[in-house]
Amino acid sequence: MTKALKKRLLLILSALAVFVLALALPLQFEFKTALLILSYLVAGLPVLRKAFRNLRQGQVFDENFLMMIATFGAFYLKDYAEAAAVMLFYQIGEFFQSYAVNQSRKSIAKLMDIRPDYAHVLRNGKPETVDPEDVVVGEVILIQPGERIPLDGKVIDGVSTIDTAALTGESLPRDVEKGDDVISGCINLTGVLQVNVIKEFSNSTVAKILDLVENASSQKADVENFITRFARYYTPAVVIIALLLAIVPPLTVAGQSFHEWLYRAITFLVISCPCALVISIPLSFFGGLGAASKCGVLIKGSNYLEALSHAEIVVFDKTGTLTKGNFKLAEIFSEDMEPEKLLEYAAFAEAYSKHPIADAIKLAYAKEIDLQKIENPQEMHGYGLTAIVNGDEVSAGNERLMAKTGISVKEPNAAGTVVHIAVNGKYAGHLLIADEIKEDAAPAVELLKKHGVKQTVMLTGDRKAIGEETAAKLGLDKVYCELLPVDKVSRVEELLAQKPAGRKLLFVGDGINDAPVLARSDIGIAMGGVGSDAAIEAADVVIMNDEPSKIAAAINISKRTMHIVRQNIVFAIGVKFLVLGFGAAGFVSIWAAVFADVGVSVIAILNAMRALFFHTKR
């Protein structure tokens, strides 16, 4: 509990103790009144100060003003106990509000702790501790075990394990070594690392994330805007009604007491305070944003959090979103040669290539390649490679390369990239290289349908056979293949025209090649946002790791947050208007009004706090 909250709690307990003494002890009227006024002042001075300060600034109609005129009216009627009770219970409600907001901020503050305080820069061969903002691209930083990585870079020396939980929500550490990229905000756990800085601090991952989180609350949801407009008109309206209630009946109806109608008007004012709505609705959204950030999903505003609850169609990019983007040898098809020998010829032919397909073949071969056995390696862009391997002429590439060497082959209808191999002018077989589907991609699609998504679609530039097989494995409803970036935008336009009014289309991509589609969709979601500038900038929602299932988690959090918001709106407005009617009719005392107002506020605030504690189960 913060120092300010402790001070407020002490103030409430002191006022409550004096209040109880005044009612419990058999005191004369003057002493009892003095104790009740003291209790009122202890609890109410902060409220009165705010009310007078706001009056000087022209802000008349707020809850402090309502409390002030209601309690002054109670003093006029010599209902000192009720005046003290109104202020005391109002302060109890404010305490619960502050406590709830403080708990919400704690979850966001944990994320804000990722900001590094310093960096050890190697200058003239010696480490120099500086502010991360003073480090320039190209400098080398030293990161000791237990320190937070201050800037994005590439490891040039050292082996270690890093904790990415603060950014991705994942508890499993990641091993890094020379040549691996590391991102700011993560914690170096075991070894000493030397890292070459590749981005200035202002462009680093941690800086972009902090900026995103700090500005998330500025994007208000439609419901929040409605509540703001509602309070703007509601508060002056109830003050005018209370004034009319105090004056009109005694002047127009014979035998009516001014004292009685003034009491009703004061009761009406106490009940009317819209605290429950004004406080609990933004708090619910704040809690939802905090819950999402804790599981590695950054949502750029409560408007997007609200929109996620209306998801109707989810459109996926394929590579890097549903698949790992890592090519792997899937199958070997040989003619009159041992499969292992065919793979060996291919690995030696691809030895000098840096293409991802070549890397997949060499990884599958998993043996040391003797470069002295390779002569005259040639890479032909768009065709493949040729080389003399241990005296044999080897060609490895696509159907066009085979045709160029005078070999006729039929392209198999396989879900992957086919690498044909010819040895000494004779066809030897082919390798099938396939992109791996992410482990949780299929469960993610199933979860999306469970959470109310009506249609799942995949857009890909891959061949039809690859796209259709991937879609079938994942259980997607539709797939469009062999698309250029402009074609993807056209397909999204078609899907947007099909969806019902009020429903939303989500596009999920890697945030780099899919910026036009991310911008055109109702909600753009970037996968694998860690380390991707374009992902953080282009998307409305950033999944901080590569798990598609986090999209379903975000929709689940959104739906549950909106459920809490609707509960609070119906409950607060329903009880408020019901008790207002009873108060105007004279059936409710100021005591009951206090319980109605503070009770509704406390219940709504506690309900809103549930948004912080979502457990995203599959």
TACORCOR-V867967 format. One record per helix or strand. SS is the DSSP state (a for helix, b for strand). FROM is the first residue (numbers start at 0). TO is the last residue. Records with the same first field share a line. If there is no record, write none. Layout:
BEGIN
SS->FROM-TO ; FROM-TO
END
This chain:
BEGIN
a->2-23 ; 28-55 ; 62-75 ; 79-111 ; 131-133 ; 164-167 ; 200-202 ; 204-215 ; 221-251 ; 257-271 ; 274-293 ; 301-307 ; 338-348 ; 355-364 ; 370-372 ; 398-403 ; 440-449 ; 463-473 ; 484-497 ; 514-519 ; 532-537 ; 548-584 ; 589-612
b->118-122 ; 125-129 ; 139-142 ; 147-147 ; 152-156 ; 159-162 ; 173-175 ; 180-181 ; 186-187 ; 192-196 ; 296-298 ; 310-316 ; 318-318 ; 322-333 ; 373-379 ; 383-388 ; 391-396 ; 416-422 ; 425-436 ; 454-458 ; 477-479 ; 503-508 ; 522-525 ; 540-542
END
